[in-house]
Amino acid sequence: MDAAEFRKRGKEMVDYVADYLEKIDKRQVFPDVEPGYLRPLIPDCAPQDPESFEDVFKDIEKIIMPGVTHWHSPYFFAYFPSASSFPALLADILCGGIGCVGFSWAASPACTELETVMLDWLGKMINLPEEFLAGKDGQGGGVIQGSASEATLISLLAARTKTIRRVQSENPELTEADIMGRLVAYASDQAHSSVERAALIGGVKIKNVSSDDKFTVCGSALKKVLDEDKASGLIPFFFCATLGTTPCCSFDRLLELGPICNKENIWMHIDAAYAGSAFICPEFRHLLNGVEFADSFNFNPHKWLLVNFDCSAMWVKKRSDLIGAFKLEPLYLQHHHQERSQQCNVNMWCKFLHNFLTRVYHLKGACPYHLPYLILFLEWVMLICVCCGLTPPAGKHHTAACSPSALPLWDGGENQGNEACGLR
């Protein structure tokens, strides 16, 4: 394919995607296929000779679309909202076209610097404390991860390294293995399974902290577990607080938990993967109060902020904690601006779409985007409760409601019973 054909096929693809999104409500949301449906429809191996673009294009509707779950359908209510937008799609084209790999400042200065600045923009949009921003001379900063699971893992590993070094400085006779065997991390019994997986990868113990009748973790519950474990000779080092839990979108009490973590030298990471996008609205910013006690914070713009998957924004108060845990400087990555570019080298990769989206939709445009969703959600909850005789869910749930009843999802034809899904 040369540039001339690329222009032609690109226009065709843009038209196809635009038509798909405009008419997505006419498609069956969940595919009527069985596991393994695809293999008989395609050859066992790649073709020896090239096929025409027309033939490949036809297979999209013939083979692929019958097996697609249409996440952007207005009738899709499972898992979490999968945000996207036309500016984000255009930005993805630009990213793919430029094709740079921003693993260091020298690999692509604009790539790494733009990510740093855009994460500052986004941090200011949700009114993060100044300590989390890179600015010109700040110690904190943001980095784009692929998922909230990655952000949790990276935070836990950084906390592990920081704690081991601190304990060894206080007790030089202890080996790293001695300390590792005593480290313990904590999370709510409502936390996402990725927190437990992070502990498995990090080779440390993890314990669940019991939630209350509103499914939130309070300070007294955490303190009780910490006191018991310290009395047993364990070393608490990491706590993952959740704002918008997976089962029911409950919120842990940061203002109670934060001071305890700070006093006990425990790294507090805040996982706001789903609910975090709502903090752009001033009406919901109070739900983030207590973030000033955290060491790291994360939410997923790809869930509710018009950004394509995958984009998970993570901030730390001290980027030196991440650099100290993961920094490697092989000769082939060193360059003349090594020291001056440290602020940018904390970043793993960059996507230009954040600059596109923030400039196209701007802050005043983002709030009106969220509020109608929340208003419609509350109306929907009330209607369901009245019609089905259910009790309205307690607490702050944004657009997540869980019921003991299984609610059907409309599939464009016959109704299929689907278990009510928690959102993350």
C-alpha positions as CSV (number, residue, x, y, z in Angstrom):
1,M,0.0,0.0,0.0
2,D,1.5,3.3,-1.0
3,A,0.6,6.8,0.2
4,A,-2.0,7.3,-2.6
5,E,-3.9,4.1,-1.7
6,F,-3.5,4.9,2.0
7,R,-5.3,8.2,1.5
8,K,-8.1,6.4,-0.4
9,R,-8.5,3.5,2.1
10,G,-8.2,5.8,5.0
11,K,-11.2,7.8,3.9
12,E,-13.1,4.5,3.4
13,M,-12.2,3.4,6.9
14,V,-13.2,6.7,8.5
15,D,-16.5,6.5,6.7
16,Y,-17.0,3.0,7.9
17,V,-16.2,3.8,11.6
18,A,-18.5,7.0,11.4
19,D,-21.4,4.9,10.0
20,Y,-20.8,2.2,12.6
21,L,-21.0,4.6,15.5
22,E,-24.0,6.5,14.1
23,K,-26.0,3.3,13.6
24,I,-24.6,1.2,16.5
25,D,-28.0,1.3,18.3
26,K,-29.4,-0.9,15.5
27,R,-26.9,-3.7,16.2
28,Q,-27.4,-6.6,18.5
29,V,-25.4,-5.7,21.6
30,F,-24.2,-9.2,22.6
31,P,-23.2,-11.6,19.8
32,D,-25.2,-14.7,19.2
33,V,-22.1,-17.0,18.8
34,E,-20.6,-19.9,20.6
35,P,-16.9,-20.2,21.8
36,G,-14.7,-21.1,18.9
37,Y,-17.0,-19.6,16.2
38,L,-14.2,-17.8,14.5
39,R,-11.7,-20.5,13.7
40,P,-13.7,-22.3,11.0
41,L,-14.4,-19.0,9.2
42,I,-10.7,-18.1,8.5
43,P,-7.8,-20.1,7.0
44,D,-5.6,-22.2,9.3
45,C,-2.5,-20.1,8.2
46,A,-1.7,-16.8,6.7
47,P,-2.1,-16.4,2.9
48,Q,0.9,-17.0,0.7
49,D,-0.2,-14.2,-1.7
50,P,-1.7,-10.8,-0.8
51,E,-5.4,-10.4,-0.8
52,S,-7.2,-7.3,-2.0
53,F,-8.2,-4.6,0.5
54,E,-11.8,-5.0,-0.7
55,D,-11.8,-8.7,0.3
56,V,-10.3,-8.0,3.7
57,F,-12.7,-5.1,4.2
58,K,-15.7,-7.4,3.5
59,D,-14.6,-9.8,6.2
60,I,-15.2,-7.1,8.8
61,E,-18.9,-7.4,8.5
62,K,-19.0,-11.0,7.4
63,I,-16.7,-12.5,10.1
64,I,-15.7,-10.0,12.7
65,M,-18.8,-8.0,13.5
66,P,-21.0,-11.1,14.2
67,G,-18.6,-11.8,17.2
68,V,-18.3,-8.3,18.5
69,T,-19.8,-7.1,21.8
70,H,-20.7,-3.5,21.1
71,W,-19.5,-1.6,24.1
72,H,-20.5,1.8,22.7
73,S,-24.1,0.7,22.2
74,P,-26.7,2.7,24.2
75,Y,-28.0,-0.7,25.3
76,F,-24.7,-1.9,26.8
77,F,-24.8,-1.8,30.6
78,A,-22.2,-4.3,31.6
79,Y,-18.7,-3.8,33.2
80,F,-18.0,-0.1,32.9
81,P,-18.6,2.7,30.3
82,S,-16.0,2.5,27.5
83,A,-15.5,6.1,26.6
84,S,-14.4,7.2,23.1
85,S,-14.8,10.2,20.8
86,F,-14.0,11.3,17.3
87,P,-11.1,13.5,18.4
88,A,-9.6,10.5,20.3
89,L,-9.9,8.4,17.1
90,L,-8.2,11.1,15.1
91,A,-5.4,11.4,17.7
92,D,-4.9,7.6,17.5
93,I,-4.3,8.0,13.8
94,L,-1.7,10.6,14.5
95,C,0.0,8.5,17.2
96,G,0.2,5.5,14.8
97,G,1.4,7.7,12.0
98,I,4.3,9.3,13.9
99,G,5.0,6.0,15.6
100,C,7.6,7.1,18.1
101,V,8.4,5.1,21.2
102,G,8.8,7.5,24.1
103,F,10.8,5.4,26.6
104,S,13.2,8.3,27.3
105,W,13.5,12.0,26.6
106,A,16.1,11.5,23.8
107,A,13.9,8.9,22.1
108,S,11.3,11.6,21.5
109,P,11.4,14.9,23.4
110,A,8.0,16.0,22.4
111,C,6.5,12.7,23.3
112,T,7.7,12.5,26.8
113,E,7.4,16.2,27.6
114,L,3.8,16.3,26.3
115,E,2.8,13.4,28.5
116,T,4.2,15.3,31.6
117,V,2.4,18.5,30.7
118,M,-0.9,16.7,29.8
119,L,-0.9,14.9,33.1
120,D,-0.4,18.2,34.9
121,W,-3.4,19.6,33.0
122,L,-5.6,16.6,33.9
123,G,-4.4,16.8,37.5
124,K,-5.5,20.4,37.7
125,M,-8.8,19.5,36.1
126,I,-9.6,17.3,39.1
127,N,-7.9,19.7,41.5
128,L,-5.2,17.4,42.7
129,P,-2.9,18.9,45.4
130,E,0.1,20.7,44.0
131,E,2.5,17.9,45.3
132,F,1.2,15.6,42.6
133,L,2.1,17.9,39.7
134,A,5.4,18.0,37.9
135,G,5.3,21.7,37.1
136,K,8.7,23.2,36.4
137,D,10.4,22.2,39.6
138,G,7.9,19.9,41.3
139,Q,8.8,16.6,42.9
140,G,5.7,14.8,41.8
141,G,4.2,14.1,38.4
142,G,1.9,11.9,36.3
143,V,2.5,9.0,34.0
144,I,0.2,7.1,31.7
145,Q,-0.2,3.4,32.4
146,G,-2.2,0.9,30.5
147,S,-4.6,0.0,33.3
148,A,-5.4,0.6,36.9
149,S,-4.0,-2.8,37.6
150,E,-0.6,-1.7,36.3
151,A,-0.8,1.4,38.4
152,T,-1.5,-0.6,41.6
153,L,1.3,-3.0,40.8
154,I,3.8,-0.2,40.2
155,S,2.8,1.6,43.4
156,L,3.1,-1.6,45.4
157,L,6.6,-2.4,44.0
158,A,7.8,1.1,44.7
159,A,6.4,1.0,48.2
160,R,8.1,-2.4,48.7
161,T,11.5,-1.0,47.6
162,K,11.1,2.1,49.7
163,T,10.2,0.2,52.8
164,I,13.0,-2.4,52.5
165,R,15.5,0.4,52.2
166,R,14.1,2.3,55.2
167,V,14.0,-0.8,57.4
168,Q,17.5,-1.8,56.4
169,S,18.8,1.6,57.2
170,E,17.3,1.3,60.7
171,N,18.3,-2.4,61.1
172,P,21.4,-3.1,59.0
173,E,21.6,-6.7,60.3
174,L,18.4,-7.6,58.4
175,T,18.6,-9.0,54.9
176,E,16.2,-8.1,52.1
177,A,14.8,-11.7,52.4
178,D,14.2,-11.2,56.2
179,I,12.2,-8.0,55.5
180,M,10.3,-9.4,52.5
181,G,9.0,-12.3,54.6
182,R,7.4,-9.8,57.1
183,L,6.0,-7.2,54.6
184,V,2.2,-7.1,54.4
185,A,-0.1,-5.0,52.2
186,Y,-3.8,-4.2,52.8
187,A,-6.9,-3.5,50.8
188,S,-10.7,-3.4,51.4
189,D,-12.6,-6.7,51.1
190,Q,-14.4,-4.8,48.3
191,A,-11.2,-4.0,46.4
192,H,-10.5,-5.1,42.8
193,S,-8.8,-8.5,42.4
194,S,-5.9,-6.7,40.8
195,V,-4.7,-5.6,44.2
196,E,-4.3,-9.2,45.4
197,R,-2.7,-10.0,42.0
198,A,-0.2,-7.2,42.6
199,A,0.8,-8.7,45.9
200,L,1.2,-12.1,44.3
201,I,3.6,-10.6,41.7
202,G,5.4,-8.6,44.4
203,G,5.9,-11.6,46.6
204,V,4.3,-10.1,49.7
205,K,1.4,-11.0,52.0
206,I,-1.9,-9.2,51.6
207,K,-4.8,-8.9,54.0
208,N,-8.4,-7.7,53.4
209,V,-9.7,-5.0,55.8
210,S,-13.4,-5.5,56.6
211,S,-15.8,-3.0,55.2
212,D,-18.8,-1.6,57.1
213,D,-22.5,-1.8,56.2
214,K,-22.0,0.8,53.5
215,F,-19.1,-1.4,52.0
216,T,-16.5,1.2,52.9
217,V,-13.3,0.9,55.0
218,C,-13.0,3.2,57.9
219,G,-10.0,4.2,60.0
220,S,-10.8,2.1,63.0
221,A,-11.0,-1.1,60.9
222,L,-7.6,-0.5,59.4
223,K,-6.0,0.5,62.7
224,K,-7.3,-2.8,64.3
225,V,-5.6,-4.9,61.7
226,L,-2.4,-2.9,61.8
227,D,-2.1,-3.2,65.5
228,E,-2.6,-7.0,65.4
229,D,0.0,-7.5,62.6
230,K,2.6,-5.2,64.2
231,A,2.2,-7.1,67.5
232,S,2.9,-10.3,65.4
233,G,6.2,-8.9,64.1
234,L,4.9,-8.0,60.6
235,I,5.7,-4.9,58.7
236,P,2.7,-3.0,57.2
237,F,3.9,-1.1,54.1
238,F,1.1,-0.6,51.6
239,F,-2.6,0.2,51.7
240,C,-4.8,0.5,48.6
241,A,-7.9,2.7,49.2
242,T,-10.6,2.5,46.6
243,L,-12.9,5.3,45.3
244,G,-15.6,3.5,43.4
245,T,-15.2,-0.2,44.3
246,T,-15.9,-2.9,41.6
247,P,-18.9,-4.6,43.3
248,C,-20.9,-1.5,44.2
249,C,-18.9,1.7,43.7
250,S,-18.4,2.4,47.4
251,F,-15.9,4.9,48.7
252,D,-13.3,4.2,51.4
253,R,-12.9,7.0,54.0
254,L,-9.7,8.7,53.0
255,L,-9.9,11.4,55.7
256,E,-9.7,8.6,58.3
257,L,-7.4,6.3,56.5
258,G,-4.8,8.8,55.3
259,P,-3.5,10.1,58.6
260,I,-3.1,6.5,59.9
261,C,-1.1,5.5,56.8
262,N,1.1,8.6,57.1
263,K,1.7,8.0,60.8
264,E,2.6,4.3,60.2
265,N,4.9,4.9,57.2
266,I,2.5,3.1,55.0
267,W,2.3,3.9,51.3
268,M,-1.4,4.8,50.5
269,H,-2.4,4.3,46.9
270,I,-5.8,5.4,45.8
271,D,-7.5,3.4,43.1
272,A,-10.3,5.6,41.5
273,A,-10.3,3.7,38.2
274,Y,-14.0,4.1,37.5
275,A,-15.2,7.0,39.6
276,G,-12.2,9.3,39.2
277,S,-13.4,10.9,36.0
278,A,-16.4,12.4,37.8
279,F,-14.1,14.5,40.0
280,I,-13.8,16.9,37.1
281,C,-17.3,18.1,38.1
282,P,-17.1,20.4,41.1
283,E,-20.2,18.8,42.5
284,F,-18.2,15.5,43.1
285,R,-14.8,16.8,43.9
286,H,-15.4,16.5,47.6
287,L,-15.4,12.7,47.2
288,L,-11.6,13.1,46.6
289,N,-11.0,14.9,49.9
290,G,-8.2,13.1,51.7
291,V,-6.1,12.5,48.5
292,E,-3.6,14.9,50.1
293,F,-2.5,12.0,52.4
294,A,-1.9,9.6,49.5
295,D,1.5,8.7,47.9
296,S,-0.1,7.8,44.6
297,F,-3.4,8.2,42.8
298,N,-4.9,6.7,39.7
299,F,-8.0,6.8,37.6
300,N,-8.9,5.6,34.1
301,P,-9.9,8.3,31.5
302,H,-10.7,5.5,29.1
303,K,-13.7,4.6,31.3
304,W,-15.6,7.9,31.3
305,L,-13.6,10.7,29.8
306,L,-13.9,10.3,26.1
307,V,-10.5,8.6,25.7
308,N,-9.9,5.3,23.9
309,F,-8.7,2.3,25.7
310,D,-6.1,2.0,27.1
311,C,-5.3,5.1,29.1
312,S,-4.8,5.0,32.9
313,A,-3.5,8.2,34.5
314,M,-1.3,7.8,37.6
315,W,0.2,10.5,39.8
316,V,2.8,10.3,42.5
317,K,3.9,12.8,45.1
318,K,7.6,11.9,44.7
319,R,8.6,10.6,41.4
320,S,11.9,9.7,42.9
321,D,10.1,6.8,44.6
322,L,9.3,5.3,41.2
323,I,12.7,6.2,39.7
324,G,14.5,4.7,42.7
325,A,12.6,1.5,42.4
326,F,12.8,1.0,38.6
327,K,15.7,3.2,37.3
328,L,18.2,1.4,35.1
329,E,20.6,3.4,32.9
330,P,22.2,1.1,30.3
331,L,24.7,2.8,28.1
332,Y,22.5,2.6,25.0
333,L,19.8,4.8,26.8
334,Q,22.1,7.5,28.1
335,H,22.2,10.9,26.4
336,H,23.6,14.4,26.9
337,H,20.5,15.7,28.7
338,Q,20.3,12.8,31.1
339,E,20.1,14.8,34.3
340,R,18.0,17.7,33.0
341,S,15.4,15.3,31.6
342,Q,14.8,13.2,34.7
343,Q,11.3,14.8,35.1
344,C,10.2,13.3,31.8
345,N,12.0,10.0,32.1
346,V,9.6,8.7,34.8
347,N,7.2,8.3,31.9
348,M,6.9,5.0,30.1
349,W,5.0,6.1,27.0
350,C,2.8,8.8,25.6
351,K,-0.4,9.3,23.7
352,F,-1.0,12.5,21.9
353,L,-4.8,12.2,22.2
354,H,-4.9,13.9,25.7
355,N,-3.8,17.1,24.1
356,F,-6.4,16.7,21.4
357,L,-9.2,15.9,23.8
358,T,-8.5,18.5,26.4
359,R,-8.3,21.3,23.8
360,V,-11.4,20.2,21.9
361,Y,-13.7,19.4,24.8
362,H,-12.1,21.7,27.5
363,L,-13.0,21.7,31.1
364,K,-16.4,23.4,30.8
365,G,-17.4,20.9,28.2
366,A,-16.4,17.9,30.3
367,C,-18.7,18.6,33.2
368,P,-21.9,18.8,31.1
369,Y,-20.8,15.5,29.6
370,H,-20.9,13.8,33.0
371,L,-23.9,15.3,34.7
372,P,-26.6,14.1,32.3
373,Y,-25.3,10.5,32.8
374,L,-25.6,10.9,36.5
375,I,-29.1,12.5,36.4
376,L,-30.4,9.8,34.0
377,F,-28.9,7.1,36.2
378,L,-30.6,8.4,39.4
379,E,-33.9,8.5,37.5
380,W,-33.3,5.0,36.2
381,V,-32.6,3.7,39.7
382,M,-35.8,5.2,41.1
383,L,-37.9,3.7,38.3
384,I,-36.4,0.3,38.9
385,C,-36.9,0.5,42.6
386,V,-40.5,1.5,42.2
387,C,-41.4,-1.0,39.6
388,C,-39.6,-4.0,41.2
389,G,-40.1,-3.1,44.9
390,L,-36.4,-2.8,45.6
391,T,-34.7,-0.6,48.1
392,P,-32.6,2.2,46.6
393,P,-28.9,1.6,47.0
394,A,-27.2,3.4,49.9
395,G,-24.1,5.6,49.6
396,K,-22.4,7.2,46.6
397,H,-22.7,5.1,43.6
398,H,-22.4,7.4,40.6
399,T,-23.6,5.2,37.8
400,A,-23.3,1.8,39.5
401,A,-26.2,0.0,41.0
402,C,-26.3,-3.6,42.2
403,S,-29.4,-5.6,42.9
404,P,-29.9,-9.1,44.1
405,S,-32.2,-9.6,41.1
406,A,-30.8,-10.4,37.7
407,L,-31.7,-7.6,35.2
408,P,-32.0,-8.5,31.5
409,L,-30.0,-6.6,28.9
410,W,-31.8,-5.8,25.6
411,D,-29.9,-7.6,22.8
412,G,-31.7,-6.0,19.8
413,G,-34.1,-8.9,19.6
414,E,-34.9,-11.4,22.3
415,N,-34.1,-10.5,25.9
416,Q,-31.3,-12.5,27.5
417,G,-31.0,-12.7,31.3
418,N,-27.6,-11.3,32.4
419,E,-26.3,-11.1,36.0
420,A,-26.1,-7.5,37.2
421,C,-22.5,-6.4,36.8
422,G,-20.4,-4.3,39.1
423,L,-18.5,-1.5,37.5
424,R,-14.9,-0.6,37.7
